[in-house]
Amino acid sequence: MGKDSMKREELRESLGAYLDLIDEAEAVIASTTYQPKEHDLSTIIDVLAPPPLDLDSIEGANLRVLQAMVESCTKCRLYEGRTMTVFGEGSVPARVMVIGEGPGAEEDRSGRPFVGRAGEYLDTWLKSIHLERGKGVYIANIVKCRPPNNRDPQNDERAACMPYLKRQIQLVKPQLILLLGRTAAQVLLETDEGVGALRGRYHRYEGIPTVVTYHPAAVLRNTDTLRRPVWEDLKRVAAFLGIDLGRRS
């Protein structure tokens, strides 16, 4: 038995003995026969002495365990050059889960998603439809480590990270998923089509309504052409969520 398991068992015995004393005292006061009881102590023991993290099983992991798994992950070459993993952050459950391609330089330094110039631009998108980072919105990426020189994640790198993202989506329970850019759209929707062909309609991922639009970094490079299509996509998000764009945020 490991140290953590011994600690949990000792705590279980101590709590059990304490509750037995209380039950016995109550029986004496009530002048009744003391009958030992079975106490379910699992919840309080999990709070006082959390079980050790199982870093080998994604299925059933909560967000805390999942993040620990990501932080120690060496399943693909991207871990070799990372400064920090970028797990994701935001509200749980979420109205919208925004999923991009992967961390950039700012994200790699901070460990937070979309904090560079593209992230600031994304914040203005959310504000335009009365949403806000961390308030009904959860933000993540296809891969959790920065690809060298911001290149596209390679197939094996995407495959290594997808189990984490799939479990993350299950835990975040978004009402709608917003996919930013070609890589995010192609990986999650399992398609070879580009953003231009995929945007403009609702898709489904595991039954969750999904909208595809251009990546903020791409729009910053081509504002005149891409800003209007993105606004149409954002209005589609707002319409699904029942957000009245005529009111002030």
C-alpha positions as CSV (number, residue, x, y, z in Angstrom):
1,M,0.0,0.0,0.0
2,G,1.4,3.4,-1.0
3,K,1.8,6.4,1.3
4,D,-1.2,8.2,-0.1
5,S,-3.4,5.1,0.3
6,M,-2.2,4.5,3.9
7,K,-3.1,8.1,4.7
8,R,-6.6,7.7,3.3
9,E,-7.1,4.5,5.2
10,E,-5.9,6.0,8.5
11,L,-8.3,8.9,7.9
12,R,-11.2,6.5,7.2
13,E,-10.5,4.6,10.4
14,S,-10.2,7.8,12.5
15,L,-13.4,9.3,11.1
16,G,-15.2,6.0,11.5
17,A,-14.2,5.6,15.1
18,Y,-15.3,9.2,15.8
19,L,-18.7,8.7,14.3
20,D,-19.1,5.4,16.2
21,L,-18.5,7.3,19.4
22,I,-21.2,9.9,18.5
23,D,-23.7,7.1,17.6
24,E,-23.0,5.3,20.9
25,A,-23.4,8.5,22.9
26,E,-26.7,9.2,21.2
27,A,-27.9,5.7,22.0
28,V,-27.1,6.2,25.7
29,I,-28.9,9.5,25.8
30,A,-31.9,8.0,24.1
31,S,-31.8,4.9,26.3
32,T,-31.7,2.7,23.2
33,T,-29.5,-0.2,22.2
34,Y,-26.4,0.9,20.3
35,Q,-26.3,-0.5,16.8
36,P,-23.1,0.1,14.8
37,K,-23.7,1.8,11.5
38,E,-21.9,1.8,8.1
39,H,-20.9,5.3,7.2
40,D,-20.1,6.4,3.7
41,L,-17.0,8.5,4.1
42,S,-15.8,8.5,0.5
43,T,-16.7,12.1,-0.3
44,I,-15.2,13.7,2.8
45,I,-12.0,11.6,2.5
46,D,-11.7,12.7,-1.2
47,V,-11.9,16.3,0.0
48,L,-9.5,15.9,3.0
49,A,-7.0,13.5,1.3
50,P,-7.5,13.6,-2.5
51,P,-6.6,10.3,-4.2
52,P,-3.3,10.3,-6.2
53,L,-3.6,11.4,-9.8
54,D,-3.8,8.6,-12.4
55,L,-1.8,10.1,-15.2
56,D,-2.3,7.0,-17.4
57,S,-6.1,7.2,-17.8
58,I,-7.7,10.0,-19.7
59,E,-11.2,8.4,-19.5
60,G,-12.9,9.5,-16.4
61,A,-10.3,12.2,-15.6
62,N,-11.5,15.6,-14.3
63,L,-10.1,18.9,-15.5
64,R,-7.5,19.0,-12.7
65,V,-6.2,15.5,-13.5
66,L,-6.4,16.2,-17.3
67,Q,-4.3,19.4,-16.9
68,A,-1.7,17.5,-14.9
69,M,-1.6,14.9,-17.6
70,V,-1.0,17.5,-20.3
71,E,1.7,19.2,-18.2
72,S,3.7,16.0,-18.0
73,C,3.0,14.8,-21.6
74,T,5.8,13.6,-23.8
75,K,3.8,11.9,-26.4
76,C,5.0,13.9,-29.4
77,R,8.1,16.0,-30.3
78,L,6.4,19.3,-29.3
79,Y,7.2,18.8,-25.7
80,E,10.9,19.2,-26.4
81,G,10.7,22.9,-27.2
82,R,7.9,24.1,-25.0
83,T,8.3,26.6,-22.2
84,M,4.8,25.9,-20.8
85,T,1.9,23.8,-21.9
86,V,-1.3,25.7,-22.7
87,F,-4.1,23.6,-21.4
88,G,-7.0,26.1,-21.8
89,E,-9.1,28.2,-19.5
90,G,-12.6,29.6,-18.9
91,S,-16.1,28.9,-17.7
92,V,-17.3,25.4,-16.9
93,P,-19.8,24.6,-18.2
94,A,-19.5,27.0,-21.1
95,R,-21.9,28.6,-23.5
96,V,-19.2,28.7,-26.1
97,M,-16.0,26.7,-26.3
98,V,-13.5,28.4,-28.7
99,I,-10.9,26.1,-30.2
100,G,-7.9,27.3,-32.1
101,E,-4.9,25.6,-33.6
102,G,-2.1,25.8,-31.1
103,P,-0.1,28.1,-28.8
104,G,2.0,30.9,-30.2
105,A,5.0,32.6,-28.6
106,E,3.1,34.6,-26.0
107,E,1.0,31.6,-25.1
108,D,4.1,29.5,-24.7
109,R,5.5,32.0,-22.3
110,S,2.4,32.6,-20.2
111,G,0.7,29.1,-20.3
112,R,-2.6,30.8,-21.3
113,P,-4.5,30.5,-24.6
114,F,-4.9,33.5,-27.0
115,V,-3.1,36.2,-25.1
116,G,-1.1,37.7,-27.9
117,R,-2.3,40.2,-30.6
118,A,-4.7,37.6,-32.1
119,G,-6.1,36.9,-28.6
120,E,-6.8,40.6,-28.0
121,Y,-8.6,40.6,-31.4
122,L,-10.6,37.5,-30.3
123,D,-11.7,39.4,-27.2
124,T,-13.2,42.1,-29.4
125,W,-15.1,39.4,-31.4
126,L,-16.5,38.0,-28.2
127,K,-17.5,41.4,-26.9
128,S,-19.3,42.2,-30.2
129,I,-21.7,39.4,-29.4
130,H,-22.0,40.2,-25.7
131,L,-19.7,37.4,-24.5
132,E,-16.5,37.7,-22.5
133,R,-13.5,35.5,-21.9
134,G,-14.0,33.5,-18.7
135,K,-17.7,34.5,-18.5
136,G,-19.6,31.7,-20.3
137,V,-16.6,31.2,-22.6
138,Y,-13.9,28.5,-22.5
139,I,-10.8,28.7,-24.8
140,A,-8.5,25.9,-25.8
141,N,-6.4,24.6,-28.8
142,I,-6.0,21.5,-30.8
143,V,-2.4,21.0,-29.5
144,K,-1.2,22.1,-26.1
145,C,2.4,22.9,-26.9
146,R,3.7,25.5,-29.4
147,P,4.9,24.1,-32.7
148,P,8.3,25.4,-33.8
149,N,8.1,28.8,-35.5
150,N,4.3,28.6,-35.3
151,R,4.1,26.0,-38.1
152,D,1.0,23.8,-38.5
153,P,0.8,20.9,-36.1
154,Q,1.8,17.7,-37.9
155,N,-0.6,14.7,-38.0
156,D,1.1,12.7,-35.3
157,E,1.2,15.8,-33.0
158,R,-2.6,16.4,-33.6
159,A,-3.3,12.7,-32.9
160,A,-1.3,12.8,-29.6
161,C,-3.3,15.8,-28.3
162,M,-6.8,14.9,-29.5
163,P,-7.7,12.5,-26.6
164,Y,-7.0,15.4,-24.2
165,L,-9.1,17.8,-26.2
166,K,-12.0,15.3,-26.6
167,R,-12.1,14.8,-22.8
168,Q,-11.8,18.5,-22.3
169,I,-14.9,19.1,-24.4
170,Q,-16.8,16.5,-22.5
171,L,-16.0,18.2,-19.2
172,V,-16.6,21.8,-20.4
173,K,-20.0,20.8,-21.8
174,P,-20.3,23.7,-24.3
175,Q,-23.6,24.6,-25.8
176,L,-21.7,25.5,-29.0
177,I,-18.2,25.1,-30.3
178,L,-16.5,27.9,-32.3
179,L,-13.6,26.6,-34.4
180,L,-10.9,29.2,-35.4
181,G,-9.0,28.4,-38.6
182,R,-8.4,25.6,-41.0
183,T,-6.4,23.3,-38.7
184,A,-9.0,23.4,-35.9
185,A,-11.9,22.8,-38.3
186,Q,-10.3,20.0,-40.2
187,V,-9.1,18.1,-37.1
188,L,-12.3,18.3,-35.1
189,L,-14.7,17.8,-38.1
190,E,-12.4,15.2,-39.7
191,T,-12.5,16.9,-43.1
192,D,-10.1,18.2,-45.8
193,E,-12.3,21.2,-46.6
194,G,-11.0,24.7,-45.9
195,V,-12.6,27.4,-43.8
196,G,-14.2,29.0,-46.9
197,A,-16.2,25.8,-47.6
198,L,-17.0,25.0,-44.0
199,R,-18.2,28.4,-42.7
200,G,-21.6,29.8,-43.2
201,R,-23.5,26.9,-41.6
202,Y,-23.8,24.8,-38.5
203,H,-21.9,21.5,-38.1
204,R,-22.0,19.0,-35.3
205,Y,-19.2,17.5,-33.2
206,E,-20.4,14.7,-30.9
207,G,-23.9,16.2,-31.2
208,I,-22.7,19.7,-30.2
209,P,-23.5,22.5,-32.7
210,T,-20.3,23.8,-34.2
211,V,-19.5,27.0,-36.2
212,V,-16.3,27.5,-38.2
213,T,-14.7,30.8,-38.9
214,Y,-11.3,32.3,-39.8
215,H,-8.5,32.5,-37.3
216,P,-8.0,36.0,-35.7
217,A,-4.4,36.0,-36.9
218,A,-5.5,35.4,-40.5
219,V,-8.1,38.2,-40.2
220,L,-5.5,40.6,-38.9
221,R,-3.4,39.9,-42.1
222,N,-6.4,40.3,-44.4
223,T,-8.9,42.5,-42.6
224,D,-10.7,44.0,-45.7
225,T,-11.6,40.6,-47.0
226,L,-12.2,38.5,-43.9
227,R,-13.7,40.8,-41.4
228,R,-17.2,40.7,-42.8
229,P,-17.4,36.9,-43.1
230,V,-16.3,36.6,-39.5
231,W,-19.0,39.0,-38.4
232,E,-21.6,36.8,-40.2
233,D,-20.2,33.7,-38.4
234,L,-20.3,35.5,-35.0
235,K,-23.9,36.5,-35.6
236,R,-24.6,32.8,-36.2
237,V,-23.1,32.0,-32.8
238,A,-25.2,34.7,-31.2
239,A,-28.4,33.5,-32.9
240,F,-28.0,30.0,-31.7
241,L,-27.4,31.2,-28.1
242,G,-30.4,33.5,-28.3
243,I,-28.2,36.6,-27.8
244,D,-30.0,39.9,-28.8
245,L,-27.3,41.9,-30.6
246,G,-29.6,44.9,-30.5
247,R,-29.1,45.4,-26.7
248,R,-26.1,46.9,-25.0
249,S,-23.7,44.4,-23.3
